[in-house]
Amino acid sequence: MSQTSVKDVLTTTVVGSYTRPRWLLNATQEHRKGLISTPELEETREMAKLLTVKEMEDSGIDMVTDGEQGRTNFYTYLAETCTGFGQRAPDAARPKTMFEQVDWRHKSMAERPVIVDRVEWVGEPLSARDCRFLREHTRKKVKITVASPSLILKRLWKPSSAYPTEDSFIDDLINLSVAEVKAIAAAGADFIQLDSPELTTYADDDIPQEIAAAEVEKSVELINKVLSSAGVGVKTGLHACWGNIKGTHRADGPLARIYPWLLELKVDQLVLELASARHEDDVAVFKDYPSGKEIGAGVLDVKTPDVEPVRVVKKRIDRVLRHVAPEKLWLNGDCGFAPTWDAEVVPRRSCYEKLRSMVLAAVEVRNQIKVS
């Protein structure tokens, strides 16, 4: 700790999203029904962004986002500013891959945007516009979240005439992701986080280890290609978690099944779920697989609206510090508070109170480090 000031350790931030105010949910529904115009919805979103930034600043966290208030979903936002997306019902005749079987185990195969034609940006990426707006309205450091290329591939690609196979999609996918990362860096982001919750599907015991290893390796290679090609010189991280849905997860295998491959990622930080009771024991990976990477430790459970007392958050921080140096440890929630526009598992007020608990716990732990 002699080379690092105590105030510079245990940086607090969020994974990305923040529960949207009820009036934004209402406006989104009205826009879908054609009752308000797109400019009117955008004005409402900007109001929600400003309020969210203010709440994050007031909570005391060190690095803010806009809470993804301008997005309807943490990865299907791509369909709003890219060509090539459309709605298509699931193909019942096509056998689901093992990934799809596990990924959709506890969900209905609801329709969602999928890639039906060649994809490319129409103007500036939505995420870059988000960054520019955020940069203009806060003096705090800012994080911008994006869908990782492997998430896009696994959740949004389906065989089509434009891209009949995964391999046929890879070049355009890399170009799409590289352009987005570069645009966000140019807009002034301090931290670009790639979201890859699909990777934890391969931790599930129903997927044989050799298949899981091969698939995660391919995902890591794809992400690394994007980062190497972008070469932006901005702090980068990868977020992997089991979601913030109520009740049973899609998949719930141990992090250790995929963690060795995550260490091969060319990112500065791994942002991981560690607070939920299902995955608090995953902290053992830091002992079993020591690394020099930063860790964005989940110390807030986003699957419950209950606000953790400071002492509980502090215990979670202390558990990680047994294996991760303070200067390498960042603090955040397990996942975003509301990855989709209509998510309300964690009420907005709980988002703020949870962040306050994390900030106060971080202060207490920093004071202990200073004493020691």
Secondary structure, 3 states (H helix, E strand, C coil): CCCCCHHHCCEECCCCCCCCCHHHHHHHHHHHCCCCCHHHHHHHHHHHHHHHHHHHHHHCCCEECCCCCCCCECCCCHHHHECCEEECCCCCCCCCCHHHHHHCCCCCCCCCEEECCCCCECCCCHHHHHHHHHHHCCCCEEEEEEECHHHHHHHHCCCCCCCCCHHHHHHHHHHHHHHHHHHHHHCCCCEEEEECHHHHHHHCCCCCHHHHHHHHHHHHHHHHHHHHHHCCCCEEEEEECCCCCCCCCCCCCCHHHCHHHHCCCCCCEEEECCCCCCCHHHHHHHHHCCCCCEEEEEEECCCCCCCCCHHHHHHHHHHHHCCCCHHHEEEEECCCCCCECCCCCCCHHHHHHHHHHHHHHHHHHHHHHHHC
